[in-house]
Amino acid sequence: MKKSKIILPIMIVVTVLATIILSQEEYSEVTIINRILIIVGAAIVSSVIGYFLLGSDVDKVDPKPNDNTANKINKKNSGRK
């Protein structure tokens, strides 16, 4: 799975949560410009963190061995006992 398929939903969730939190009565003194900057900054920071924490793509992982190669490996390992 590509990272971009995961990063976009992370940004959306962070944006929605930041909007909900900043719209509470406790943060009424924060101006609208500062709220927008906080929300955009939170979305960007979360996407950058998510990009680095997701690791490499699954496509780069070695393919599963087929039955023939798995049997050969098992026969080699059983002879070493």
N, C-alpha and C positions, 0 to 999 in steps of 0.2 A: 504494500500500500504506500502510496506516495505521501510525503509529509504535508503537502499542500491540502490534502483532503482532511487532515486532522487539525491543521493550524487555523484554518478559517473558522471552524466551529468553536475553537478555543477563544479566538478573538471575539466572536459574537457573544459567547457566554460571559466573558469578562466585561464586555461593553454593557450588556444588559444588567449584570449585577452591580457594576459601578454606577450606572444610572439610577438604579433603585436605591442604592445606599446614599448617594448624594442628594436624592430628592426628599430624604427624611427631614423632619423638622429641626433636628440637631445641626444640620448643615445649611440652614437658611441664609447665613451670612456670607456664604461662598458665592461669588458672582458667577454669572452664566459663562463668561469667558474662561474663568478658572475651572469651572466644572467640565467644560468641553476639553480643556487641556489635560485635565486629570484623566478623563475617560479615554482620550486618544493615547495618552502616554501609557496607561495601564494595558490597553489592547496591544500596543507595539511591544512593550516589555514582555508580556505574557507570550506573544507569538515568537519572540526571539528565544526565550527560555524553552518553549516547547520545541522549537526547531533543533536546538542543541541536545535536548534530553531525549528526543525520539530515536536517535541513533541512525544507523544506516537502513536503507530500504531492504525489504524482504527479497526483492529480485536478485540481490547480490549474494544471497545465501546459497550454499552448495545444493544441488538438486538431490532428491531422495535416491538412494541406490535402488536399482531394480533387483529382482529376486536372484538373478544369476550372480551378480557381484556380491550380494549379501551372503549367498551360500559359499562362495569362494573364501570370503573373509572368515566365516564361521569354521570352515574346514581347516584353514591355516591356524586359527587360534586353538582348535581342539587338539591338534597334533602337538602343541607346545606343552601340554600338561604333563 
